[in-house]
Amino acid sequence: MSPEGAVALIQKALMLALLLSAPMLLFGLVAGLLISVLQAVTQVQEMTLTFIPKMVAIAAALFIFGQWIMVSMMTFTVDVFSLLPQALR
């Protein structure tokens, strides 16, 4: 495999990792913002209050986007394995 091919493969892997983690990060961000606004309005400053809603939001995002994540990872893995014979030359 040429250096350009290796760089392209690494770039594709990093972009896929960013793309696959985005739904969980966004759901956690939205949950955190909503809990922060709720805490500011009610003046309840409990640090542990944000933990459970964020965990539930991230689990919901994983449940919603789980199949898409698995298909994307499997497609990438098949692509990488299909490049192995070329890389071993």
Gaussian input, Z-matrix of N, CA and C with variables (Angstrom, degrees):
# hf/3-21g

backbone

0 1
 N
 C     1     B1
 C     2     B2     1     A1
 N     3     B3     2     A2     1     D1
 C     4     B4     3     A3     2     D2
 C     5     B5     4     A4     3     D3
 N     6     B6     5     A5     4     D4
 C     7     B7     6     A6     5     D5
 C     8     B8     7     A7     6     D6
 N     9     B9     8     A8     7     D7
 C    10    B10     9     A9     8     D8
 C    11    B11    10    A10     9     D9
 N    12    B12    11    A11    10    D10
 C    13    B13    12    A12    11    D11
 C    14    B14    13    A13    12    D12
 N    15    B15    14    A14    13    D13
 C    16    B16    15    A15    14    D14
 C    17    B17    16    A16    15    D15
 N    18    B18    17    A17    16    D16
 C    19    B19    18    A18    17    D17
 C    20    B20    19    A19    18    D18
 N    21    B21    20    A20    19    D19
 C    22    B22    21    A21    20    D20
 C    23    B23    22    A22    21    D21
 N    24    B24    23    A23    22    D22
 C    25    B25    24    A24    23    D23
 C    26    B26    25    A25    24    D24
 N    27    B27    26    A26    25    D25
 C    28    B28    27    A27    26    D26
 C    29    B29    28    A28    27    D27
 N    30    B30    29    A29    28    D28
 C    31    B31    30    A30    29    D29
 C    32    B32    31    A31    30    D30
 N    33    B33    32    A32    31    D31
 C    34    B34    33    A33    32    D32
 C    35    B35    34    A34    33    D33
 N    36    B36    35    A35    34    D34
 C    37    B37    36    A36    35    D35
 C    38    B38    37    A37    36    D36
 N    39    B39    38    A38    37    D37
 C    40    B40    39    A39    38    D38
 C    41    B41    40    A40    39    D39
 N    42    B42    41    A41    40    D40
 C    43    B43    42    A42    41    D41
 C    44    B44    43    A43    42    D42
 N    45    B45    44    A44    43    D43
 C    46    B46    45    A45    44    D44
 C    47    B47    46    A46    45    D45
 N    48    B48    47    A47    46    D46
 C    49    B49    48    A48    47    D47
 C    50    B50    49    A49    48    D48
 N    51    B51    50    A50    49    D49
 C    52    B52    51    A51    50    D50
 C    53    B53    52    A52    51    D51
 N    54    B54    53    A53    52    D52
 C    55    B55    54    A54    53    D53
 C    56    B56    55    A55    54    D54
 N    57    B57    56    A56    55    D55
 C    58    B58    57    A57    56    D56
 C    59    B59    58    A58    57    D57
 N    60    B60    59    A59    58    D58
 C    61    B61    60    A60    59    D59
 C    62    B62    61    A61    60    D60
 N    63    B63    62    A62    61    D61
 C    64    B64    63    A63    62    D62
 C    65    B65    64    A64    63    D63
 N    66    B66    65    A65    64    D64
 C    67    B67    66    A66    65    D65
 C    68    B68    67    A67    66    D66
 N    69    B69    68    A68    67    D67
 C    70    B70    69    A69    68    D68
 C    71    B71    70    A70    69    D69
 N    72    B72    71    A71    70    D70
 C    73    B73    72    A72    71    D71
 C    74    B74    73    A73    72    D72
 N    75    B75    74    A74    73    D73
 C    76    B76    75    A75    74    D74
 C    77    B77    76    A76    75    D75
 N    78    B78    77    A77    76    D76
 C    79    B79    78    A78    77    D77
 C    80    B80    79    A79    78    D78
 N    81    B81    80    A80    79    D79
 C    82    B82    81    A81    80    D80
 C    83    B83    82    A82    81    D81
 N    84    B84    83    A83    82    D82
 C    85    B85    84    A84    83    D83
 C    86    B86    85    A85    84    D84
 N    87    B87    86    A86    85    D85
 C    88    B88    87    A87    86    D86
 C    89    B89    88    A88    87    D87
 N    90    B90    89    A89    88    D88
 C    91    B91    90    A90    89    D89
 C    92    B92    91    A91    90    D90
 N    93    B93    92    A92    91    D91
 C    94    B94    93    A93    92    D92
 C    95    B95    94    A94    93    D93
 N    96    B96    95    A95    94    D94
 C    97    B97    96    A96    95    D95
 C    98    B98    97    A97    96    D96
 N    99    B99    98    A98    97    D97
 C   100   B100    99    A99    98    D98
 C   101   B101   100   A100    99    D99
 N   102   B102   101   A101   100   D100
 C   103   B103   102   A102   101   D101
 C   104   B104   103   A103   102   D102
 N   105   B105   104   A104   103   D103
 C   106   B106   105   A105   104   D104
 C   107   B107   106   A106   105   D105
 N   108   B108   107   A107   106   D106
 C   109   B109   108   A108   107   D107
 C   110   B110   109   A109   108   D108
 N   111   B111   110   A110   109   D109
 C   112   B112   111   A111   110   D110
 C   113   B113   112   A112   111   D111
 N   114   B114   113   A113   112   D112
 C   115   B115   114   A114   113   D113
 C   116   B116   115   A115   114   D114
 N   117   B117   116   A116   115   D115
 C   118   B118   117   A117   116   D116
 C   119   B119   118   A118   117   D117
 N   120   B120   119   A119   118   D118
 C   121   B121   120   A120   119   D119
 C   122   B122   121   A121   120   D120
 N   123   B123   122   A122   121   D121
 C   124   B124   123   A123   122   D122
 C   125   B125   124   A124   123   D123
 N   126   B126   125   A125   124   D124
 C   127   B127   126   A126   125   D125
 C   128   B128   127   A127   126   D126
 N   129   B129   128   A128   127   D127
 C   130   B130   129   A129   128   D128
 C   131   B131   130   A130   129   D129
 N   132   B132   131   A131   130   D130
 C   133   B133   132   A132   131   D131
 C   134   B134   133   A133   132   D132
 N   135   B135   134   A134   133   D133
 C   136   B136   135   A135   134   D134
 C   137   B137   136   A136   135   D135
 N   138   B138   137   A137   136   D136
 C   139   B139   138   A138   137   D137
 C   140   B140   139   A139   138   D138
 N   141   B141   140   A140   139   D139
 C   142   B142   141   A141   140   D140
 C   143   B143   142   A142   141   D141
 N   144   B144   143   A143   142   D142
 C   145   B145   144   A144   143   D143
 C   146   B146   145   A145   144   D144
 N   147   B147   146   A146   145   D145
 C   148   B148   147   A147   146   D146
 C   149   B149   148   A148   147   D147
 N   150   B150   149   A149   148   D148
 C   151   B151   150   A150   149   D149
 C   152   B152   151   A151   150   D150
 N   153   B153   152   A152   151   D151
 C   154   B154   153   A153   152   D152
 C   155   B155   154   A154   153   D153
 N   156   B156   155   A155   154   D154
 C   157   B157   156   A156   155   D155
 C   158   B158   157   A157   156   D156
 N   159   B159   158   A158   157   D157
 C   160   B160   159   A159   158   D158
 C   161   B161   160   A160   159   D159
 N   162   B162   161   A161   160   D160
 C   163   B163   162   A162   161   D161
 C   164   B164   163   A163   162   D162
 N   165   B165   164   A164   163   D163
 C   166   B166   165   A165   164   D164
 C   167   B167   166   A166   165   D165
 N   168   B168   167   A167   166   D166
 C   169   B169   168   A168   167   D167
 C   170   B170   169   A169   168   D168
 N   171   B171   170   A170   169   D169
 C   172   B172   171   A171   170   D170
 C   173   B173   172   A172   171   D171
 N   174   B174   173   A173   172   D172
 C   175   B175   174   A174   173   D173
 C   176   B176   175   A175   174   D174
 N   177   B177   176   A176   175   D175
 C   178   B178   177   A177   176   D176
 C   179   B179   178   A178   177   D177
 N   180   B180   179   A179   178   D178
 C   181   B181   180   A180   179   D179
 C   182   B182   181   A181   180   D180
 N   183   B183   182   A182   181   D181
 C   184   B184   183   A183   182   D182
 C   185   B185   184   A184   183   D183
 N   186   B186   185   A185   184   D184
 C   187   B187   186   A186   185   D185
 C   188   B188   187   A187   186   D186
 N   189   B189   188   A188   187   D187
 C   190   B190   189   A189   188   D188
 C   191   B191   190   A190   189   D189
 N   192   B192   191   A191   190   D190
 C   193   B193   192   A192   191   D191
 C   194   B194   193   A193   192   D192
 N   195   B195   194   A194   193   D193
 C   196   B196   195   A195   194   D194
 C   197   B197   196   A196   195   D195
 N   198   B198   197   A197   196   D196
 C   199   B199   198   A198   197   D197
 C   200   B200   199   A199   198   D198
 N   201   B201   200   A200   199   D199
 C   202   B202   201   A201   200   D200
 C   203   B203   202   A202   201   D201
 N   204   B204   203   A203   202   D202
 C   205   B205   204   A204   203   D203
 C   206   B206   205   A205   204   D204
 N   207   B207   206   A206   205   D205
 C   208   B208   207   A207   206   D206
 C   209   B209   208   A208   207   D207
 N   210   B210   209   A209   208   D208
 C   211   B211   210   A210   209   D209
 C   212   B212   211   A211   210   D210
 N   213   B213   212   A212   211   D211
 C   214   B214   213   A213   212   D212
 C   215   B215   214   A214   213   D213
 N   216   B216   215   A215   214   D214
 C   217   B217   216   A216   215   D215
 C   218   B218   217   A217   216   D216
 N   219   B219   218   A218   217   D217
 C   220   B220   219   A219   218   D218
 C   221   B221   220   A220   219   D219
 N   222   B222   221   A221   220   D220
 C   223   B223   222   A222   221   D221
 C   224   B224   223   A223   222   D222
 N   225   B225   224   A224   223   D223
 C   226   B226   225   A225   224   D224
 C   227   B227   226   A226   225   D225
 N   228   B228   227   A227   226   D226
 C   229   B229   228   A228   227   D227
 C   230   B230   229   A229   228   D228
 N   231   B231   230   A230   229   D229
 C   232   B232   231   A231   230   D230
 C   233   B233   232   A232   231   D231
 N   234   B234   233   A233   232   D232
 C   235   B235   234   A234   233   D233
 C   236   B236   235   A235   234   D234
 N   237   B237   236   A236   235   D235
 C   238   B238   237   A237   236   D236
 C   239   B239   238   A238   237   D237
 N   240   B240   239   A239   238   D238
 C   241   B241   240   A240   239   D239
 C   242   B242   241   A241   240   D240
 N   243   B243   242   A242   241   D241
 C   244   B244   243   A243   242   D242
 C   245   B245   244   A244   243   D243
 N   246   B246   245   A245   244   D244
 C   247   B247   246   A246   245   D245
 C   248   B248   247   A247   246   D246
 N   249   B249   248   A248   247   D247
 C   250   B250   249   A249   248   D248
 C   251   B251   250   A250   249   D249
 N   252   B252   251   A251   250   D250
 C   253   B253   252   A252   251   D251
 C   254   B254   253   A253   252   D252
 N   255   B255   254   A254   253   D253
 C   256   B256   255   A255   254   D254
 C   257   B257   256   A256   255   D255
 N   258   B258   257   A257   256   D256
 C   259   B259   258   A258   257   D257
 C   260   B260   259   A259   258   D258
 N   261   B261   260   A260   259   D259
 C   262   B262   261   A261   260   D260
 C   263   B263   262   A262   261   D261
 N   264   B264   263   A263   262   D262
 C   265   B265   264   A264   263   D263
 C   266   B266   265   A265   264   D264

   B1=1.4455
   B2=1.5205
   B3=1.3003
   B4=1.4577
   B5=1.5297
   B6=1.3074
   B7=1.4694
   B8=1.5336
   B9=1.3323
   B10=1.4584
   B11=1.5274
   B12=1.3407
   B13=1.4652
   B14=1.5158
   B15=1.3434
   B16=1.4621
   B17=1.5234
   B18=1.3254
   B19=1.4662
   B20=1.5270
   B21=1.3288
   B22=1.4677
   B23=1.5243
   B24=1.3270
   B25=1.4603
   B26=1.5258
   B27=1.3127
   B28=1.4645
   B29=1.5222
   B30=1.3279
   B31=1.4597
   B32=1.5292
   B33=1.3270
   B34=1.4653
   B35=1.5294
   B36=1.3314
   B37=1.4626
   B38=1.5237
   B39=1.3185
   B40=1.4685
   B41=1.5247
   B42=1.3298
   B43=1.4602
   B44=1.5264
   B45=1.3272
   B46=1.4635
   B47=1.5270
   B48=1.3280
   B49=1.4652
   B50=1.5252
   B51=1.3147
   B52=1.4594
   B53=1.5197
   B54=1.3120
   B55=1.4544
   B56=1.5254
   B57=1.3262
   B58=1.4611
   B59=1.5241
   B60=1.3057
   B61=1.4637
   B62=1.5254
   B63=1.3228
   B64=1.4636
   B65=1.5310
   B66=1.3342
   B67=1.4702
   B68=1.5250
   B69=1.3362
   B70=1.4586
   B71=1.5227
   B72=1.3285
   B73=1.4678
   B74=1.5264
   B75=1.3257
   B76=1.4675
   B77=1.5210
   B78=1.3279
   B79=1.4633
   B80=1.5276
   B81=1.3295
   B82=1.4559
   B83=1.5134
   B84=1.3279
   B85=1.4582
   B86=1.5200
   B87=1.3304
   B88=1.4652
   B89=1.5262
   B90=1.3193
   B91=1.4665
   B92=1.5230
   B93=1.3210
   B94=1.4616
   B95=1.5119
   B96=1.3395
   B97=1.4602
   B98=1.5259
   B99=1.3239
   B100=1.4632
   B101=1.5257
   B102=1.3145
   B103=1.4603
   B104=1.5230
   B105=1.3212
   B106=1.4673
   B107=1.5167
   B108=1.3325
   B109=1.4745
   B110=1.5174
   B111=1.3350
   B112=1.4643
   B113=1.5221
   B114=1.3185
   B115=1.4629
   B116=1.5211
   B117=1.3217
   B118=1.4628
   B119=1.5214
   B120=1.3234
   B121=1.4682
   B122=1.5225
   B123=1.3254
   B124=1.4662
   B125=1.5252
   B126=1.3029
   B127=1.4605
   B128=1.5251
   B129=1.3293
   B130=1.4615
   B131=1.5188
   B132=1.3098
   B133=1.4574
   B134=1.5289
   B135=1.3079
   B136=1.4620
   B137=1.5228
   B138=1.3180
   B139=1.4640
   B140=1.5323
   B141=1.3197
   B142=1.4587
   B143=1.5261
   B144=1.3028
   B145=1.4629
   B146=1.5191
   B147=1.3073
   B148=1.4667
   B149=1.5215
   B150=1.3140
   B151=1.4602
   B152=1.5314
   B153=1.3180
   B154=1.4685
   B155=1.5297
   B156=1.3433
   B157=1.4755
   B158=1.5281
   B159=1.3295
   B160=1.4649
   B161=1.5185
   B162=1.3101
   B163=1.4616
   B164=1.5276
   B165=1.3185
   B166=1.4661
   B167=1.5261
   B168=1.3207
   B169=1.4678
   B170=1.5241
   B171=1.3206
   B172=1.4591
   B173=1.5224
   B174=1.3347
   B175=1.4648
   B176=1.5259
   B177=1.3336
   B178=1.4724
   B179=1.5282
   B180=1.3206
   B181=1.4636
   B182=1.5246
   B183=1.3155
   B184=1.4581
   B185=1.5229
   B186=1.3256
   B187=1.4627
   B188=1.5296
   B189=1.3190
   B190=1.4736
   B191=1.5271
   B192=1.3271
   B193=1.4589
   B194=1.5310
   B195=1.3196
   B196=1.4520
   B197=1.5159
   B198=1.3190
   B199=1.4598
   B200=1.5287
   B201=1.3193
   B202=1.4668
   B203=1.5355
   B204=1.3210
   B205=1.4550
   B206=1.5284
   B207=1.3223
   B208=1.4648
   B209=1.5230
   B210=1.3330
   B211=1.4654
   B212=1.5228
   B213=1.3213
   B214=1.4679
   B215=1.5256
   B216=1.3210
   B217=1.4618
   B218=1.5220
   B219=1.3275
   B220=1.4630
   B221=1.5222
   B222=1.3204
   B223=1.4627
   B224=1.5256
   B225=1.3161
   B226=1.4630
   B227=1.5278
   B228=1.3326
   B229=1.4537
   B230=1.5264
   B231=1.3271
   B232=1.4673
   B233=1.5193
   B234=1.3312
   B235=1.4662
   B236=1.5255
   B237=1.3325
   B238=1.4720
   B239=1.5203
   B240=1.3307
   B241=1.4632
   B242=1.5234
   B243=1.3177
   B244=1.4585
   B245=1.5439
   B246=1.3182
   B247=1.4663
   B248=1.5257
   B249=1.3286
   B250=1.4594
   B251=1.5295
   B252=1.3192
   B253=1.4736
   B254=1.5282
   B255=1.3312
   B256=1.4547
   B257=1.5120
   B258=1.3347
   B259=1.4532
   B260=1.5246
   B261=1.3231
   B262=1.4635
   B263=1.5139
   B264=1.3136
   B265=1.4715
   B266=1.5006
   A1=108.52
   A2=115.30
   A3=120.06
   A4=110.10
   A5=116.94
   A6=119.24
   A7=112.49
   A8=116.58
   A9=119.57
   A10=110.84
   A11=116.18
   A12=120.53
   A13=112.07
   A14=116.15
   A15=120.41
   A16=110.86
   A17=116.65
   A18=120.70
   A19=110.20
   A20=116.44
   A21=120.06
   A22=111.01
   A23=117.01
   A24=120.91
   A25=111.35
   A26=116.95
   A27=121.07
   A28=110.59
   A29=116.67
   A30=120.35
   A31=110.56
   A32=116.17
   A33=119.78
   A34=110.59
   A35=117.52
   A36=121.55
   A37=111.22
   A38=117.23
   A39=120.30
   A40=111.77
   A41=116.87
   A42=120.03
   A43=110.76
   A44=116.54
   A45=120.44
   A46=110.68
   A47=117.53
   A48=121.07
   A49=110.87
   A50=116.91
   A51=120.79
   A52=111.00
   A53=116.53
   A54=121.59
   A55=111.82
   A56=117.54
   A57=120.64
   A58=112.87
   A59=117.76
   A60=119.91
   A61=112.83
   A62=117.39
   A63=121.13
   A64=114.19
   A65=121.02
   A66=118.46
   A67=113.44
   A68=117.75
   A69=119.69
   A70=111.24
   A71=115.88
   A72=119.06
   A73=111.56
   A74=116.61
   A75=119.48
   A76=111.88
   A77=117.87
   A78=120.17
   A79=110.36
   A80=117.75
   A81=121.22
   A82=112.05
   A83=116.84
   A84=121.25
   A85=111.70
   A86=116.38
   A87=120.27
   A88=110.53
   A89=117.15
   A90=120.01
   A91=110.63
   A92=117.56
   A93=120.34
   A94=113.27
   A95=116.08
   A96=119.07
   A97=112.00
   A98=116.64
   A99=119.67
   A100=111.73
   A101=117.18
   A102=120.41
   A103=110.71
   A104=117.56
   A105=120.53
   A106=111.66
   A107=116.78
   A108=120.02
   A109=109.75
   A110=117.27
   A111=120.86
   A112=111.00
   A113=117.22
   A114=120.44
   A115=111.83
   A116=116.88
   A117=119.48
   A118=111.07
   A119=116.96
   A120=120.83
   A121=110.58
   A122=116.86
   A123=119.96
   A124=112.85
   A125=118.21
   A126=124.84
   A127=112.46
   A128=115.96
   A129=121.79
   A130=106.59
   A131=117.78
   A132=121.57
   A133=110.43
   A134=115.88
   A135=121.75
   A136=109.29
   A137=117.90
   A138=121.88
   A139=111.94
   A140=117.25
   A141=119.75
   A142=112.66
   A143=118.43
   A144=122.01
   A145=112.09
   A146=118.58
   A147=121.12
   A148=112.89
   A149=117.56
   A150=120.38
   A151=112.97
   A152=117.87
   A153=121.61
   A154=111.84
   A155=120.72
   A156=118.66
   A157=113.44
   A158=117.15
   A159=119.54
   A160=110.75
   A161=117.54
   A162=121.10
   A163=110.77
   A164=116.99
   A165=120.83
   A166=110.09
   A167=117.72
   A168=120.97
   A169=111.05
   A170=117.05
   A171=120.21
   A172=110.68
   A173=117.24
   A174=120.11
   A175=110.73
   A176=117.27
   A177=120.85
   A178=110.63
   A179=116.92
   A180=120.29
   A181=110.38
   A182=117.06
   A183=120.51
   A184=110.81
   A185=116.77
   A186=120.50
   A187=111.00
   A188=116.85
   A189=121.25
   A190=111.03
   A191=116.96
   A192=121.43
   A193=113.54
   A194=118.62
   A195=121.87
   A196=114.23
   A197=116.97
   A198=119.73
   A199=110.79
   A200=117.34
   A201=121.01
   A202=110.53
   A203=116.78
   A204=120.81
   A205=110.35
   A206=116.76
   A207=120.30
   A208=111.84
   A209=117.27
   A210=120.31
   A211=110.26
   A212=117.26
   A213=120.51
   A214=111.46
   A215=117.08
   A216=120.43
   A217=111.45
   A218=117.35
   A219=120.08
   A220=111.15
   A221=117.06
   A222=120.56
   A223=110.92
   A224=116.59
   A225=120.47
   A226=110.86
   A227=116.90
   A228=120.70
   A229=111.42
   A230=117.05
   A231=120.52
   A232=110.19
   A233=117.43
   A234=120.74
   A235=111.59
   A236=116.37
   A237=119.97
   A238=110.43
   A239=117.71
   A240=120.15
   A241=111.77
   A242=117.29
   A243=118.98
   A244=111.24
   A245=117.10
   A246=120.90
   A247=113.30
   A248=118.34
   A249=121.04
   A250=113.36
   A251=120.35
   A252=117.40
   A253=113.17
   A254=117.42
   A255=120.24
   A256=111.78
   A257=116.80
   A258=120.65
   A259=111.91
   A260=117.53
   A261=120.52
   A262=113.31
   A263=117.71
   A264=120.51
   A265=111.58
   D1=136.61
   D2=-179.32
   D3=-76.40
   D4=158.80
   D5=176.86
   D6=-58.93
   D7=-35.42
   D8=179.14
   D9=-65.73
   D10=-38.75
   D11=177.54
   D12=-65.92
   D13=-39.35
   D14=178.53
   D15=-65.89
   D16=-41.88
   D17=178.66
   D18=-64.29
   D19=-41.01
   D20=178.83
   D21=-64.39
   D22=-38.77
   D23=178.79
   D24=-66.92
   D25=-42.61
   D26=177.40
   D27=-64.55
   D28=-41.05
   D29=178.41
   D30=-62.82
   D31=-41.42
   D32=178.91
   D33=-65.49
   D34=-39.18
   D35=179.28
   D36=-65.12
   D37=-43.00
   D38=179.10
   D39=-66.92
   D40=-39.29
   D41=178.11
   D42=-65.72
   D43=-39.09
   D44=178.21
   D45=-65.53
   D46=-41.48
   D47=178.05
   D48=-61.68
   D49=-42.16
   D50=177.89
   D51=-64.64
   D52=-43.73
   D53=-178.99
   D54=-65.99
   D55=-39.27
   D56=-178.01
   D57=-75.58
   D58=-26.67
   D59=179.32
   D60=-86.82
   D61=-14.79
   D62=-175.59
   D63=-59.50
   D64=-44.81
   D65=-179.13
   D66=-60.50
   D67=-42.91
   D68=179.83
   D69=-66.14
   D70=-40.39
   D71=179.01
   D72=-65.00
   D73=-41.37
   D74=-179.79
   D75=-68.27
   D76=-41.18
   D77=177.63
   D78=-63.14
   D79=-42.06
   D80=177.05
   D81=-64.27
   D82=-38.77
   D83=178.11
   D84=-63.81
   D85=-45.98
   D86=-179.84
   D87=-64.80
   D88=-42.94
   D89=178.27
   D90=-62.07
   D91=-42.83
   D92=178.08
   D93=-62.95
   D94=-41.05
   D95=178.13
   D96=-65.22
   D97=-42.38
   D98=179.33
   D99=-64.19
   D100=-42.00
   D101=177.98
   D102=-66.77
   D103=-37.58
   D104=177.79
   D105=-64.00
   D106=-42.32
   D107=177.08
   D108=-64.07
   D109=-42.72
   D110=178.56
   D111=-61.55
   D112=-41.06
   D113=177.76
   D114=-66.73
   D115=-37.41
   D116=179.41
   D117=-68.45
   D118=-37.84
   D119=-179.12
   D120=-70.19
   D121=-43.55
   D122=-176.35
   D123=-90.43
   D124=-6.48
   D125=-178.37
   D126=57.63
   D127=32.60
   D128=173.20
   D129=-96.43
   D130=113.03
   D131=-175.96
   D132=-107.81
   D133=61.40
   D134=178.08
   D135=-95.72
   D136=121.06
   D137=-175.46
   D138=-69.59
   D139=-32.77
   D140=-176.83
   D141=-79.05
   D142=-9.68
   D143=-178.32
   D144=-66.61
   D145=-28.62
   D146=-177.05
   D147=-81.86
   D148=-18.84
   D149=-172.12
   D150=-68.90
   D151=-50.57
   D152=-175.66
   D153=-66.05
   D154=-46.69
   D155=178.19
   D156=-61.17
   D157=-35.27
   D158=176.88
   D159=-66.03
   D160=-41.59
   D161=178.41
   D162=-63.25
   D163=-41.34
   D164=178.82
   D165=-66.36
   D166=-41.38
   D167=179.64
   D168=-64.63
   D169=-41.39
   D170=179.49
   D171=-68.27
   D172=-38.49
   D173=176.37
   D174=-64.88
   D175=-38.70
   D176=177.40
   D177=-64.34
   D178=-41.82
   D179=178.56
   D180=-64.31
   D181=-40.16
   D182=178.14
   D183=-65.59
   D184=-38.01
   D185=177.62
   D186=-66.90
   D187=-41.52
   D188=-177.89
   D189=-70.86
   D190=-45.51
   D191=-173.33
   D192=-100.27
   D193=5.59
   D194=-175.30
   D195=-59.42
   D196=-44.52
   D197=-178.77
   D198=-64.99
   D199=-43.39
   D200=178.68
   D201=-62.48
   D202=-39.48
   D203=179.14
   D204=-63.60
   D205=-45.61
   D206=-179.71
   D207=-64.05
   D208=-42.31
   D209=179.19
   D210=-63.76
   D211=-41.93
   D212=179.13
   D213=-64.17
   D214=-42.82
   D215=179.27
   D216=-66.77
   D217=-39.90
   D218=178.98
   D219=-66.77
   D220=-39.48
   D221=177.75
   D222=-62.73
   D223=-44.31
   D224=178.56
   D225=-63.19
   D226=-42.54
   D227=-179.79
   D228=-63.16
   D229=-42.65
   D230=177.55
   D231=-63.21
   D232=-40.29
   D233=177.26
   D234=-61.46
   D235=-43.13
   D236=179.96
   D237=-65.54
   D238=-43.61
   D239=179.73
   D240=-67.01
   D241=-29.38
   D242=177.62
   D243=-72.27
   D244=-22.31
   D245=177.09
   D246=-84.28
   D247=-11.10
   D248=-177.27
   D249=-60.12
   D250=-45.45
   D251=179.47
   D252=-59.17
   D253=-35.52
   D254=177.27
   D255=-69.34
   D256=-35.23
   D257=-177.51
   D258=-73.04
   D259=-26.02
   D260=-177.72
   D261=-82.98
   D262=-6.24
   D263=-179.97
   D264=-75.87

